[in-house]
Amino acid sequence: MSEIKEKLETAIKEMMVPEIQSYIKELNTLVKEEEDSEDDLKALEEMYGLLEELESILLAIEENKITDEEASEVHDNILKLMEESKSH
């Protein structure tokens, strides 16, 4: 496996998935306590969708169905998202 694919896999497994799972947990708590808004429900749906996309990317890496260029682009996008989430 190329270095960029390894970096992407690590970024997804160690940064993105835990962040998303944590946010999903927070949103599910709001839903359980009936303190959720329509925006929270939309965010929850989006987070589940993003989690599915990340799982698809991991599978593509595992099956070598993603190029180094694609992996680099996705990796850069993940880093940008992480930076944006830190600034909020």
N, C-alpha and C positions, 0 to 999 in steps of 0.2 A: 504494500500500500504506500502511496506517495505521502510525502510529508504534509502537504496541504490537506489531503483527505484525512490524515490522522489528526491534524489541528481542528478541522471541521467537526470530526466525530467527537473529539474531546470537548469542544465548545458546546456542542449540542447536549452531550451527556452530562457535563459538569456545570454548565452555566444556564443554558436555556431551559432544559427540562425541569431542573429543580425550581427555577424562578416561576415557571408557568404553573407547576404543581402547587407551589405555595400560594400563588394568586388564586388558583381554582379553589383551594381549600378556604381561603378568606371569603371568596364569593359564595361558596356553598354554605358557610356559616351565616352569612347575611340572609340567604334564602331560607335556611332552617329557622332563623329567628324572625322571619318575616319582616326584615328591615331592608330588603332589597328594592332597588328601583328598576325601571325598565332598562336603563343603561347598564346596570349590573348584570341583568339577564343576557343582554346583548354581548357584554364583555365575556361572560361565562361561555357562551356559544362560540365566540371568536377564539377563546383560549383552547377550547377542545379541538377546534379546527386547526389551530396552529400546532398543537401537540401531534395531531395526525400527520400534518405536513412534515414535521421534524422526524417522525417515525418513518415516513416514506423516504426521506433523505438518508437516514441511517441505513435503511434496507438497500437503497441504491449504492451506497458506499460499500456495504458488505458484499453486494453482488457485482461490484465493479461496473455499475451502469451510469456512473457520473464521471465526467472528464475532470482533469485537474483545473481547467479554466472555470468550469461550472462550480466546482468545489471552492475555488478561490473567491468567486463572486458571492456565493452564499455565505462563506465565512466573513467576508467584508461586511455584508448586510447584517449579519448577526452582531458583529462588533459595534456597528452603528446603532442598532436597536438597544444594545446594552448601555451604550453611552447615553442615548436619549432617555432611557428609563432611569438612569442615575441622576440626570439633571432635573427630573420632575419631582 
